[in-house]
């Protein structure tokens, strides 16, 4: 039996770096489409780019699915595709920002068959543009959550 691939489109935004931020995610499987977004009162762009991927992967309920993640974040795409994050993990993320989110990513990542594709941001890619709209709207919303990892300082290099 061949499993149908899930497409996961992501983007993150912050209004100031750090500042209010948000992420936008679109999951597409066959004819089904789901949008996920959330805003935070103080965070960074890289955290939101990574959290967009995490939120999308965590929303997939069936393990072992083939997933293609489309992201305009070289930070996220290169960290995974060039396998840097696995080296960071072996060293306990010493000296690496966003260790809390990378650890969360590494808990969900092995549950699926994930590959990453980098897309140029703000270049007319319809799903990337929609994710950007979701991320920016979330960052500007009045219902911002606290990014505990960022505000506690746990995400900062030690």
C-alpha positions as CSV (number, residue, x, y, z in Angstrom):
1,X,0.0,0.0,0.0
2,X,1.4,3.4,-1.0
3,X,0.8,6.2,1.5
4,X,-0.2,9.6,0.1
5,X,2.3,12.3,0.9
6,X,1.3,15.1,3.2
7,X,2.4,18.6,2.2
8,X,3.3,20.9,5.0
9,X,3.8,24.6,4.2
10,X,5.2,26.8,7.0
11,X,6.3,30.4,7.8
12,X,7.2,32.4,10.8
13,X,7.2,36.1,11.5
14,X,8.2,38.5,14.3
15,X,7.6,42.2,14.5
16,X,11.0,43.1,15.9
17,X,13.5,40.4,16.7
18,X,12.7,39.8,19.5
19,X,9.2,41.1,19.5
20,X,5.6,39.9,19.0
21,X,5.7,36.9,16.6
22,X,3.6,34.2,15.1
23,X,3.6,31.2,12.8
24,X,1.4,29.9,10.0
25,X,1.1,26.4,8.8
26,X,-0.9,24.7,6.1
27,X,-1.3,20.9,6.0
28,X,-2.5,19.4,2.8
29,X,-3.4,15.7,2.3
30,X,-5.4,14.7,-0.8
31,X,-8.3,17.2,-0.9
32,X,-8.0,18.0,2.8
33,X,-6.5,21.3,3.9
34,X,-5.9,22.5,7.5
35,X,-4.5,25.9,8.6
36,X,-2.8,26.3,12.0
37,X,-1.5,29.5,13.4
38,X,-0.6,31.1,16.8
39,X,0.9,34.3,18.0
40,X,3.3,35.0,20.9
41,X,4.0,38.3,22.8
42,X,7.8,38.1,22.7
43,X,9.8,35.7,20.5
44,X,12.1,35.6,17.5
45,X,11.7,34.9,13.8
46,X,13.8,31.7,13.9
47,X,11.7,30.4,16.8
48,X,8.5,31.0,14.8
49,X,9.9,29.4,11.7
50,X,10.8,26.3,13.7
51,X,7.6,26.2,15.7
52,X,5.6,26.3,12.4
53,X,7.2,23.1,11.4
54,X,6.7,21.5,14.8
55,X,3.0,22.5,15.0
56,X,2.4,21.0,11.6
57,X,4.2,17.7,12.4
58,X,2.4,17.5,15.7
59,X,-1.0,17.9,14.0
60,X,-0.4,14.7,11.9
61,X,-2.2,11.9,13.8
62,X,-1.1,8.9,11.7
63,X,2.6,7.9,12.3
64,X,4.9,6.9,9.5
65,X,3.3,9.3,6.9
66,X,5.5,10.7,4.1
67,X,5.7,14.5,4.7
68,X,7.3,17.1,2.6
69,X,7.9,20.4,4.5
70,X,8.1,23.5,2.4
71,X,9.9,26.4,4.3
72,X,11.5,29.6,3.4
73,X,13.8,29.3,6.4
74,X,17.4,28.3,5.6
75,X,17.9,28.1,9.4
76,X,15.4,25.2,9.7
77,X,15.9,23.5,6.3
78,X,19.7,23.4,6.5
79,X,19.7,22.4,10.2
80,X,17.8,19.2,9.3
81,X,18.8,18.5,5.7
82,X,22.5,19.0,6.4
83,X,22.0,17.1,9.6
84,X,23.5,19.8,11.9
85,X,20.7,19.4,14.4
86,X,21.7,15.8,15.1
87,X,25.2,16.9,15.9
88,X,23.8,19.6,18.2
89,X,21.7,17.0,19.9
90,X,24.7,14.8,20.6
91,X,26.4,17.8,22.2
92,X,23.4,18.6,24.3
93,X,22.7,21.7,22.2
94,X,25.5,23.4,24.0
95,X,25.9,26.9,22.7
96,X,22.8,26.6,20.4
97,X,19.8,28.9,20.5
98,X,16.3,27.4,20.5
99,X,17.4,24.2,22.2
100,X,14.0,23.8,23.7
101,X,12.3,23.8,20.3
102,X,14.9,21.7,18.6
103,X,14.4,19.1,21.3
104,X,10.7,19.2,20.7
105,X,11.2,18.9,17.0
106,X,13.4,15.8,17.5
107,X,10.6,14.1,19.5
108,X,8.1,14.4,16.6
109,X,10.5,14.2,13.6
110,X,11.2,10.5,13.7
111,X,7.5,9.6,13.8
112,X,7.1,10.5,10.1
113,X,9.1,10.2,6.9
114,X,10.0,13.9,6.6
115,X,11.9,15.7,3.9
116,X,12.4,19.4,3.6
117,X,12.2,21.7,0.5
118,X,13.4,25.3,0.7
119,X,11.2,27.8,-1.1
120,X,12.1,31.5,-1.7
121,X,10.1,33.7,0.6
122,X,7.9,36.5,-0.7
123,X,8.3,35.2,-4.2
124,X,4.7,34.5,-5.1
125,X,4.6,30.9,-3.9
126,X,0.8,30.7,-3.0
127,X,1.1,28.5,0.1
128,X,4.1,30.3,1.4
129,X,2.3,33.7,1.0
130,X,-0.7,32.3,2.8
131,X,1.5,31.0,5.7
132,X,3.1,34.5,5.8
133,X,-0.4,36.1,6.1
134,X,-1.3,33.7,8.9
135,X,2.0,34.3,10.8
136,X,1.8,38.1,10.5
137,X,-1.9,38.1,11.5
138,X,-1.1,35.9,14.5
139,X,1.8,38.2,15.6
140,X,-0.6,41.2,15.5
141,X,-3.5,39.5,17.2
142,X,-4.6,40.6,20.7
143,X,-4.5,37.0,22.0
144,X,-0.8,36.4,22.2
145,X,0.6,33.5,24.2
146,X,3.8,33.6,26.2
147,X,6.7,31.8,24.5
148,X,7.9,30.2,27.8
149,X,11.1,28.9,26.3
150,X,12.1,32.4,25.0
151,X,10.9,34.5,27.9
152,X,12.5,32.2,30.6
153,X,15.8,32.3,28.8
154,X,15.8,28.5,28.3
155,X,16.2,29.0,24.5
156,X,19.3,31.0,24.8
157,X,22.8,29.5,24.3
158,X,24.4,28.4,27.6
